[in-house]
């Protein structure tokens, strides 16, 4: 029963991050369209809307922070792949277990600790853009720092569960796309 609970948690959190990833990846289209509009306004009409410049920067920031856990779930984050891709699934599980416990979760705790008062202050002040004529609601963008931390920490815990399941020989409780894969197989699936 405990192993099934770990598998259920991993599947549930991964599904949340997959949904967030699919929704927020559409921001890239919005970013391109807003940036294109800003460039056309500037170079064809010699005008500029500060709030539109804010908008594409803010959309980029929100997208990056929301998609970080999705990238972590898909194993598309930065790591020293030259070592990781050549090891067995058990060794990958040990690497992830160590990395999540010593780096990822402490990092998330540290960011949460420092970001929470920063975001709370922004909400109290209903902080707007630091640029004159910029967008209101900068406090909403700052909230994405906390979204980033929560989604990333939850996905880190899902990675921890996947590692435990793999080390216990129970990773078959997970769907194939959430199990450790050999390097070549993972890239074939992504293609």
Buried (B, 14 or more C-beta within 10 A) or exposed (E): EEBEEBBEBBBEBBEBBBEBBEEBEEBEEBBEEBBEBBEEBBEEEEEEBBBBBBBBBBBBBBBBBBBBBBBBBBBEBEEEEEEBBEBEBBBBBBBBBEBBEEEBBEBBEEBBEEBEEEBBEBEEEEBBBEEEEBBEBBBBBBBBBBBBBEBBBBBBBBBBBBBBBBBEEBBEBBEEEBBBBBBEEBEEEEE
